[in-house]
Amino acid sequence: MTVLTSSRSVTPSAPLADARFFRPPRPAGHVPRPRLCERLADGLDGRLLMLSAPAGFGKSSLAIEFCESLPHGWHSLWLSLSRRDSDPGRFLERLLDGLRQFYPGLGDEAMGHLKMRQRHQPFAFEQWLDGLLDEVAERLDANQPLLLVLDDYHLAQNAVLDRCLQFLLNHLPDGWVLLVTSRQRPDWHLARLRLSRHLLELNEQDLRLTEDECLALLSSQGARLEGEELEGLLQRSEGWVAGLRLWLLSGQDAPAGTGMEQVARGDESLIREYLLEEVIERQPPEVQAFLFETARFERFCAELCDAVRESHDSAAILRHLQAHQMFLVPLDEQGQWFRYHHLFSDLLRTRGTTSLAPSGMHLRACRWFSARGLLDEAVEQALRAGQPDVAASLVQNLSEEQLLANQNIAMLLRWKMDLPDSLLSSTPRLIVLYSLALGLACQLDAAEELAGNLARFLPAPDAAQQRSLLVQWQAINGLIARGRGDIERAENSCTEALTALSPENYGQRHLCLSLLGNIALVRGDLWRARGLNREALEMAQRGANPLFESLVHYDRARVLQVRGETLRAQAEVQQGLECLRGVDVPRACVARARLMLYQGFLLCMRMQNQAARVSLQAGIAEARACRDISLLIGHCALAALEGREGRFAAAFAQLAEAERLMHIWDVPPVYYLAMITLSKCELWLAQGQLELAEAWLPRLAETYAGEGAAAAPEFHPLLPLCIEQQSAALARAQGKVAEAETCLRALLEKAEGRGIMHVALGARLQLVSLLRASREREAAALLERSLESLKCGSLLPYRELLEQHPQWLREQLATHSPDDVRELLELLPGADVVMPADAGAAEALSSRELAVLQLIAQGCSNQEISDRLFISLHTVKSHARHINSKLGVERRTQAVARAKALGLLR
C-alpha cells in the first residue's frame, strides 16, 4: 500500500511538509474495528464508501485503519479537507496534484487551466473532469486499483462542490473507489448508487462502539471502572468514541458522578463542551495559554509558535500535548508540523482568551513566513493582522522586471483576489504593478481604472518622483491603447515614455520597445520594426537578462517570418530557447511558451507537421499555465494543420477551445475574434462551405480595410492582408476568375512594396495555380520568381501545386538543379525516399513519445525535456526506453538516426 507525502523546501530545523496527502497514523489507544473494515472491504466492488456520522464517532480513525488493511495491490490517496477546499477549483487542483504522484504527467494542460481560473467566474468543472478522466482511462492499471479518501468532507461541502463530486462519481473509472468521511451526507444521488449496489454507507448507528469495544478502549487507557459506574458510563456515552476519550483525558480520579448529569441528558453539544473544558482546565496554565494562542493557525510548528508567542518553550509543550493525546494531528512524517482536531480548535477559538493581541500574533507569523520565502502565507497573516500596508510591502517585493520578464500574470491575479481593493491603490508601486498585470491579462478597463489612481499621488514630493510616475503611467497607457487597437495613442505614449525612462528601467523600456515594434509590423514598416528589435536586444544583453533577451528573439523571429525568411526565423527562435537553457526560469515561462508556439508555426511553414504539432501543443500548455493569450497562435495553427489533414471536426474544436479560454479569461473580442473568424473562413473554404465564408469575409474586410480601418490584433499583425488573400481564394472557389486575379495582383503589389514577402509568396503562388490552365507561360514565369524563395525555407505556400498539380510542378522543376529545389522534389507525390528495408518493423510511436524524440533530436537533456513537456523525469526516462525498444536501438543518437531514416524526423 502506498501513502503519499510531499514536502516543501524550508529551513532544516523545521521542515515545511506539504500535508495535503499525508494520512495521519492511528491515534494511540485506537481500538481495532475489524468487523467494520470487513464491511468496507465488501464495498470495494462498488464506487462509494460513505462514513457519515456526527463529530467524534471515529470516522477518520476507521478510514485510517481500513487504508492500512487494504487488499494486496490497492493504493490509497488521502485528502484531509478544510474550509478552503470549498472552492471547486482549489479542490480539483489538490486532487490532480495527488493523482499525478500515481500517474506522473497526468493532466498537465488541465492543471494549467486550473491555475489560471478566476474565482468570480463560473468554472466548467464537468468539461474539465471529462477531459481528465479520459486521460486517466488511458493510464489505468487494473492490477493497481486506487482508493481515494476525502476526510472531513463536511468542512468543504457546498452545492457547487457537491455537483462536482456527483459528476466524478457518475464517471468514476473502473478500479477507483471513493471513501468519504463527513458529519453530514453530501447532496448526491445516493439512492441511485444504492440501487445499483455501488454504495456502502456506515452511519452513526454502525459506528457506535460496541460494549466489547468500549471495554477494550477503557482497558487500553488503564481505566478502573466496574459495576454501576461502568454501566452508567457505557449507557451515557452511547458508543461515542470522542466522549469516552475525552472522559479518560479528564482524569479518572474525579469524584464519582461529577458532571455526569449533563452526559446523561444525551445533549451532544453539552457533552462536547463539558468534556473539552474539563480537559483544558486540568492542564497547567502555560499549556492552556499555548492552546488558546496557537488555535488561530491552521498549521504550526515549534519555531512558528515560539515566534508568535515570543517564547522558547513551544517544543516542550508540543511534546506534552503529544504525550497526553491533546487532539494534536501530525501533518508530516517528521513530526514537525501539526494542527488541532477541528472540534478541539473550534472550541479553543470560540471559548479561549489570551493576553496576547491577535493582531500582534498574526503580524509576527507574517514576518516568520516572509523570512522563509512563503509569500502567500505571509500575505494572508498580514491581512489577518489588519495590516494592509505590510501586505502591500510584501507584494511589492516583486519587481516590474520580474513581472514583465516572467509575465506570471496568473500568480498576481490570484493574489489580487485575496487582497482588498483598497490595498491595490494604496501605493504608486502597487498601482503600477497591478495595472501592468491587468493590462497584460487583457483586463483593459480594470487596468485603466486602477492606473487612474496614480493621479492621487500627484504632484509628487520632488521632480524625479513626478517624472517617474508620469512615465510609468505613459507606459501603462501605451499597453492599454495597443490592446484596444488605438495604435496612434499607443505609439505616442510609448515613444514619450521611452524618451523619459531611465536606461536602468529595463522592464518598462522592453515593454515600450516591444509594443512599438508590433505597431511597426502592423503598419508594414519592417525596417523600423527591425531597428526597435535591435535596440531591445542590445538593452537585454546589456542588462544580462536572459528572459528579456529570449522575448526579443521571439519578436525578431516574427519580423523575419513576415519578410519570408523562415529559416532565419527558426534560427532566431533557437537562439531565444538557448538563452533559457541553464537559467533558473519559472516552470511556466511566457518567453518559452511564445518561442515554442512560434517554433510550431514555423515548422508548419516548413511542412514538418508532426514536429509542428509537438511544439504547438507544448507551447499551448505552457501559455495556458501563464495565462498568456499568445496561445491563440497555437490553436489557430493547430486548427489549420488539422484542416489541411482533413480533420475538420478537430480543427473547429481547436478554435472553439481558444474562444472558450478567451471567454473564461475575460479577454475583449478585439484581441481574438477576427483572428479566429479568419481561421474559420479558411476551414470553410477547404470544406467547400462557400456561403459561410462569403458571409464573414466581407465583414472582416469592412472592419480591417479602407478608411477608418481597425488596427490588426497583436498576435496577427498581417490580418488585413490575409483577409484579402482569403477573399481571393473565395472568388476563385466561386468561379470569379477575373475578380480573383485582380485581387491577387493588387495584393502582390502591396505586399512586395512593403517587403512583406511571406504574403507576397502566397499571393504569387495562388496566381500560378489560377493562371496555369489558361496562361501557362505566365504561370511558369511567376513560379520561376517564386522558386527564389526556397532558400528562405517557406514550403507551405506550394501546397496547392504539390497536391493538385504535381506533374506540372515536376516538369517545371526539371529545369533546375536538384540541389536548388530538393525540398520541393521530396514533397512531390511518389518522390523517391530511401527507407531501410525493415522500416515496417518499428512500432508506431505515441504522440508523447514523438514529442520526447523531437526534443532528444534537438539535444535536450532529460531534465530539459521534463521542463518543456511538463512531465516528470521518471516519465521522460520511461518514454526514452520505450522509444529505443520500438525503434530497435540502444542509445539516443541511434534513436535519432533511426527516426530520421524512417521519416519520423526531418
Stockholm file with secondary structure:
# STOCKHOLM 1.0

chainA/1-906         MTVLTSSRSVTPSAPLADARFFRPPRPAGHVPRPRLCERLADGLDGRLLMLSAPAGFGKSSLAIEFCESLPHGWHSLWLSLSRRDSDPGRFLERLLDGLRQFYPGLGDEAMGHLKMRQRHQPFAFEQWLDGLLDEVAERLDANQPLLLVLDDYHLAQNAVLDRCLQFLLNHLPDGWVLLVTSRQRPDWHLARLRLSRHLLELNEQDLRLTEDECLALLSSQGARLEGEELEGLLQRSEGWVAGLRLWLLSGQDAPAGTGMEQVARGDESLIREYLLEEVIERQPPEVQAFLFETARFERFCAELCDAVRESHDSAAILRHLQAHQMFLVPLDEQGQWFRYHHLFSDLLRTRGTTSLAPSGMHLRACRWFSARGLLDEAVEQALRAGQPDVAASLVQNLSEEQLLANQNIAMLLRWKMDLPDSLLSSTPRLIVLYSLALGLACQLDAAEELAGNLARFLPAPDAAQQRSLLVQWQAINGLIARGRGDIERAENSCTEALTALSPENYGQRHLCLSLLGNIALVRGDLWRARGLNREALEMAQRGANPLFESLVHYDRARVLQVRGETLRAQAEVQQGLECLRGVDVPRACVARARLMLYQGFLLCMRMQNQAARVSLQAGIAEARACRDISLLIGHCALAALEGREGRFAAAFAQLAEAERLMHIWDVPPVYYLAMITLSKCELWLAQGQLELAEAWLPRLAETYAGEGAAAAPEFHPLLPLCIEQQSAALARAQGKVAEAETCLRALLEKAEGRGIMHVALGARLQLVSLLRASREREAAALLERSLESLKCGSLLPYRELLEQHPQWLREQLATHSPDDVRELLELLPGADVVMPADAGAAEALSSRELAVLQLIAQGCSNQEISDRLFISLHTVKSHARHINSKLGVERRTQAVARAKALGLLR
#=GR chainA/1-906 SS CCCCCEECCCCTTSCCEEGGGCCCCCCTTCCCCHHHHHHHHHGGGSSEEEEECSTTSSHHHHHHHHHHTCCTTCEEEEEECCGGGGSHHHHHHHHHHHHTTTSTTTTHHHHHHHHHCCTTSCCCHHHHHHHHHHHHHTTCCTTSCEEEEEETGGGTCCHHHHHHHHHHHHTCCTTEEEEEEESSCCSSCHHHHHHTTCEEEECHHHHSCCHHHHHHHHHHTTCCCCHHHHHHHHHHHTTCHHHHHHHHHHCTTSCTTTTHHHHHTTCHHHHHHHHHHHHHHTSCHHHHHHHHHHTTCSSBCHHHHHHHHTCSCHHHHHHHHHHTTCSEEECSTTSCCEEECHHHHHHHHHHCCCSSCHHHHHHHHHHHHHHTTCHHHHHHHHHHTTCHHHHHHHHTTSCHHHHHHHCCHHHHHHHHHHSCHHHHTSSHHHHHHHHHHHHHTTCHHHHHHHHGGGGGGCSCSSHHHHHHHHHHHHHHHHHHHHHTTCHHHHHHHHHHHHHHSCTTCHHHHHHHHHHHHHHHHHTTCHHHHHHHHHHHHHHHHHTTCHHHHHHHHHHHHHHHHHTTCHHHHHHHHHHHHHHHTTSCCCSSCHHHHHHHHHHHHHHHHTTCHHHHHHHHHHHHHHHHHHTCTTHHHHHHHHHHHHHHTTCHHHHHHHHHHHHHHHHHTTCCHHHHHHHHHHHHHHHHHHHTCHHHHHHHHHHHHHHHSSTTCCCCCTTCTTHHHHHHHHHHHHHHHTTCHHHHHHHHHHHHHHHHHHTCHHHHHHHHHHHHHHHTTTCHHHHHHHHHHHGGGGGGTCCGGGHHHHHHCHHHHHHHHTTSCTTTTHHHHHHSTTCCCCCCTTGGGSCCCCHHHHHHHHHHHTTCCHHHHHHHHTCCHHHHHHHHHHHHHHHTCSSHHHHHHHHHHTTSCC
#=GC SS_cons         CCCCCEECCCCTTSCCEEGGGCCCCCCTTCCCCHHHHHHHHHGGGSSEEEEECSTTSSHHHHHHHHHHTCCTTCEEEEEECCGGGGSHHHHHHHHHHHHTTTSTTTTHHHHHHHHHCCTTSCCCHHHHHHHHHHHHHTTCCTTSCEEEEEETGGGTCCHHHHHHHHHHHHTCCTTEEEEEEESSCCSSCHHHHHHTTCEEEECHHHHSCCHHHHHHHHHHTTCCCCHHHHHHHHHHHTTCHHHHHHHHHHCTTSCTTTTHHHHHTTCHHHHHHHHHHHHHHTSCHHHHHHHHHHTTCSSBCHHHHHHHHTCSCHHHHHHHHHHTTCSEEECSTTSCCEEECHHHHHHHHHHCCCSSCHHHHHHHHHHHHHHTTCHHHHHHHHHHTTCHHHHHHHHTTSCHHHHHHHCCHHHHHHHHHHSCHHHHTSSHHHHHHHHHHHHHTTCHHHHHHHHGGGGGGCSCSSHHHHHHHHHHHHHHHHHHHHHTTCHHHHHHHHHHHHHHSCTTCHHHHHHHHHHHHHHHHHTTCHHHHHHHHHHHHHHHHHTTCHHHHHHHHHHHHHHHHHTTCHHHHHHHHHHHHHHHTTSCCCSSCHHHHHHHHHHHHHHHHTTCHHHHHHHHHHHHHHHHHHTCTTHHHHHHHHHHHHHHTTCHHHHHHHHHHHHHHHHHTTCCHHHHHHHHHHHHHHHHHHHTCHHHHHHHHHHHHHHHSSTTCCCCCTTCTTHHHHHHHHHHHHHHHTTCHHHHHHHHHHHHHHHHHHTCHHHHHHHHHHHHHHHTTTCHHHHHHHHHHHGGGGGGTCCGGGHHHHHHCHHHHHHHHTTSCTTTTHHHHHHSTTCCCCCCTTGGGSCCCCHHHHHHHHHHHTTCCHHHHHHHHTCCHHHHHHHHHHHHHHHTCSSHHHHHHHHHHTTSCC
//
